[in-house]
Amino acid sequence: MRKITFFLNLLIAMFLIQSCTKTESDFTAVVPIPESITLRASSLAVLEGTSIDFTVISSPTNADVTSNAKIYLNTSEIPGSSYNFLQEGTFEVYATKGSIKSNIVSITVTKVTSTQNAYVHNVLIEEYSGTWCGNCPRLLYGVELLHQQTQKAFVVGIHLFGSDPFISSAGNNLASMRGVSSVPTGHINRNINWTGPQYENVPQVINEIKPLANMGIAISSSLTGNNLNISVKVAYKETVAGATKLTVYLVEDKLTFTQRNYSANLYGGLASIPNFQYNGILRSLVSALAGDNIPNTGIANEKLYSLALPSNIVNAANTKLVAFVTDATGNVLNVQEAKLGTVKDFERL
């Protein structure tokens, strides 16, 4: 009986061993697919002065990893993920993510051959800040560096919140319309946020300056007593698609106050900067807040304004007019400024 039991147990054990035994073909090895990245460009052939946006896609997840990648033009890293190509030629662009390198994208930039009736292109910066704001010197110093590098950037300062002495109803209404709820905030041509800290990202603004503009602005004004008369003319090289609007600001330079500062590396690390000078501070709107409708074609478009000099102007001699035209999407096509009581003609190429 014991022998029978032994053989039965042996048979069961052999069966179990056989049922649990698989050949090599029964197993599938899971080999992880290594990550790779692909660089994509919004365009491969453009004219001088055109910006191209770049996107970095990771495989196999197909995720957008642009914010975690570095993008290189030839061998130099570019700031951000877009670049304004100001010179003709063929350029090689690639991206890296850690030790991973992408494909090379070839960009062809063609020289603009016709500048007849074209105009100098300028950019608009709307700088939202405050004297009480300790982080705002990052933006204010960025503006200083910007002015050192170009004369084609016009800056309007809008002070918000608290008991700031340079707050205006025009500025409050503009911030509300633009959805600005915190400072420092910088808007480039109404459609791009100036990335902070702004003093480290001046090229972001420079890259928006184009070699020419298809429309130009001329400004003239006169001040008689307290009465201000303004003429703004707009001329087009080519018809603009959709509706266009003209916005005109009255701004003032050389205003001083104590500026709060939290940045140890700026302005000598002073916690409070005495007699800080502010330029281009928005004092009043000349046009409607959202801009006035103007023709989108032609060379003889003139808009006339007449108003009393606002009571918050400290010194009329330091006051300027800033006029800009926006397209149907709200993007600024061009901007110009002129001191009060002067004539600024079209800047033609």
Salt bridges, closest charged atoms under 4 A:
GLU35 OE2 - LYS97 NZ 3.26
GLU126 OE1 - ARG190 NE 2.75
ASP164 OD2 - HIS159 ND1 2.97
GLU238 OE2 - LYS237 NZ 3.64
GLU252 OE1 - ARG283 NE 3.03
ASP253 OD2 - LYS320 NZ 3.34
GLU337 OE1 - LYS320 NZ 3.43
GLU347 OE2 - LYS344 NZ 3.22
